[in-house]
Amino acid sequence: MIVHADAGVLAEAVAARLTTRLLDAQAARGVASVVLTGGRIADAVHRAVAASRARDAIDWSRVDVWWGDERFLPAGDPERNETQARAALLSAVPLDPARVHPMPASDGPDGDDAQAAAERYAAALATAAGPGHQTIPYFDVLMLGVGEDGHVASLFPEHPAAHPDSYGEATVIPVHNAPKPPPTRLSLTPPVIDSAEEVWLVASGAGKARAVELALAGPGPVQLPAGGVHGTQDTVWLLDQAAAAGVPARFRSPLR
């Protein structure tokens, strides 16, 4: 866990960390893959990357961009995570459009059929994974915001979508009757989130403090999804001081 002084410093630090991680991935593999999230702090991170001079060191044409979840709304809706990310970062860097993989919109080929839309995104993941029996591609880093209730992506505490029996072997699921608007969403499932090399949980503000505290106490992934996700190599909590207020000192790296 790394704690920063405030939300502004947190956003700048996460942006720098993401830039470095993408550069390291490209140095090692020639390409890099990131899974984006939504929300206020994510928007601040995206804008900080776009404003950074270091962004030009990245070969953006060899970056694959995915999303961990999406509000099932029409394309271009300002509440969509894709719309937010394009406005803050993606439109400012020379990405290969074929490497940008937004989740389907409610006015897309599947219309308002969220199940079909989830299956379409699952097929895109499987195609990107390449030949063989893999169903998901390699993710260098997967970023998650943390809700005040402890949800990540669109996996909400005690919601049926968070139960393993509900998703089985699916990689992408529709989420109906979400406790936050809009009620219909798409989300990666926990095993897909956990397949990323690094999972970063990013939270700011006093409203997130209780959720962060509880997640670190180790509840089950159904009771508090934020406490149940992890990367294959690293799981990093990136917080500001307000969000970390209830965290015992033993979990903290020095304040930055």
N, C-alpha and C positions, 0 to 999 in steps of 0.2 A: 504494500500500500504506500502510495506517495501522496502527501498532503501539501497543497499549495495555499498561499495566503488568501486568495479570493478568486472569484469566477474568472476575472480577466486574466490573471496570471495562469490559472488552470488551463484556459483555452489556448493561450500561447504555448504553454509547455506541452500540451497534448499535440498541438500542431507540429511542433518541432520534433516530438517523438515519432509522429506518424511519417513525417518527411524522411527522417533517418531510417525508419523501418522499411519504407518502400525502397530507398536507395540500397540498403543492405540486401534486400530480397533480389533486386535486379542484379547486384554484383554477384550473388550466389547462383541465381537461376536464369537470369536474363529477363525475367518478367516479375511482376508483383501483382498480388491480389488482395483487395481490401473489401470488407463488408461494412457498409455504412449504416448508421442509425439516424434517428430524427430527434427533434426536441431543441430547446433553447441552447443548451450547452453545445450540442452537436453543430448547430448553426454557427455558433461563435468559433468553434474549432475549424469548420470549413472556411470561414472568412479569414481566419488567421493563416491557414495554409495558403489561400489565394493571395494574401498580402505579403507573404514571406518571399524574400529574394532567393532563398534556398530552394523554392519550389522548382526553379528552372534547372536544377541539377537532375531532376527526375525525368526519365524518358516516359512521358505520359502516354505515348502511343503504345506502350507495352505494360500498361496497368489495367487489370481487370477490376471492374467496379460492380459490386453486388449490393443487395439490401437485405437486412435481417428481418424486416417486417414492413408492412405498408398499410396505410388506410385505403380501403377499397372504395375509392372515389374516382370521378372522371379524370382523365389525363389533364394535367395543368392546374388541377385544383390546388389552391395555396396550402391546404392542409396535408397534402401528400408529401411524404419524405423525399421523394424524387424531385418534386418541384422545388423544395427548399434547398436541396443539395445542388441542383443545377444553377439556381440563382446565386448561391453563395460561393461555389467553387467550380463545378464541372464545366460551366460555360466559359470559365476564365483560363482553362488549360487545354492543350491540344490532345485531347483523348481520341482514340480510335472509336468511333460510334459503335462498331461491332463488339467492342469490349465493355460496353456499358450495358448493364442488364437490369433495367427497372422491373419491378413486379408489375403484373398486368393491372390495368385500370378498369373501372366498372363500365366504361364505354368502349372497351377493347373488343377483340374478336369473340370473347366469351360472354359479352354483355354483363349482366348482373349475376352470372353464375359463378359464385366465389369458389366452389369446388373445382370447376373446370379451370378457373384461373390459377388456382394452386397447382393443379396438375400440369398446367402449361409451364409454370416456373420450375417445377420439379424436372420436367423434360429438358428445360434449358440448362439446369445444373448438370444433369446426366450427360448431355451432349458435350458440355465444356469439360467434363471429367475425362473424356476420351474413351478409347476402346477398353474392353475388359468388363469387369463386373462392378466397377465403382459407380456410385450414383451421385457423387458430389465432387467438385473440383477441389484443388488445394487452396486454402485460405491462409495467407500470411498473418493477417490480423483481422479480427472481427470486433467491432466497437459496439458497445451497448450503453444506452442511457438506462438509468434506474428510476422507476416511478416512485412516487411517495408511498405507494402500497407495496413496493418491492417487485413490481413486474419488470421484465425485460423483454425486448422485442414486443410481440403482442401476446405474451404468455403471462396471464394474470393469476394471482394467488387463488387456489382452490377452484379455478375455472376448469370446466371439462377439458378444454384444449391443452391444459398442462398435465393431464393424466396420461401416462404411457399407453393405457388401453385405448385412448382416443386417437392416437396418431400411429401406433404400431410401427411399421417400417416406412411410413411416409416421410418425405424430407421437407415438404411444404404443406401447410394445412390452412383451411379457412377458419377464421375465428368468428363465431356468431355471438351476438348478445354480449359484447365486450362491456365491461363496467365503465369505460370511458368512451366518449364519442370519437369517431363514428362507431356504431355497434358492429359493423362488419369489417374485418381486416384479413390480411394474409400474414403468415409468419413462418419462418424456419422453425423446425422442431428442435428440441433440446439436443438430440444426438448430432445434428448438423452443426449447431452452435459449438458443441464440444469438440468437433473435429478440427476447428481452427488451430493453427499453431499457437497463436496468442489471442486471448480474449481480454479485452480492456473494458472495465466497467467504469463509466465516467459519470460523476454526479456533483452537483453544486447546490448550495443553498440549504438553509436550516430545515426546509420542508422535507429534505431527503435524509436527515440525520437518523431518524428512528429506523427507517428501512435499511440503511447501511449498517447500523448497529445490530439489527436482528439478523441480517443476512450473514454477517460475520460470526454470529453465534452458532451457525451451522444447522438451520432447519432444513427439512426436506425440500426438494425442488418443486413439489406440488404446493406445499404450504407457502413458500416464498421463493419464486423462481430465481431471483437475483442471488440467492445463496446456493443454488445448485448447479450453476454453469461454470465451466472451466475450459482452459485451452489445453492442448496436448503437451505443450512445452512451458507455457507461462500463463498465469492469470493475474492481472494487474488491476488494482483499484486505484483510480486517479480522482482525487477529491479536492474540494476546497475546504478551508478550515471549518466553515459552517456545516457542511455535510458530514464532516468527520467528528463533530462535537461529541458524539456519544461513544466513540471508538476507544477502547483501552489503549494505553500508550504502547503496549507490547506489539500491537499490530502496525504501528506507524513507522515510516521512514521520517527523517528530519523534515521539519517544515521548510518549504521553499518559497 
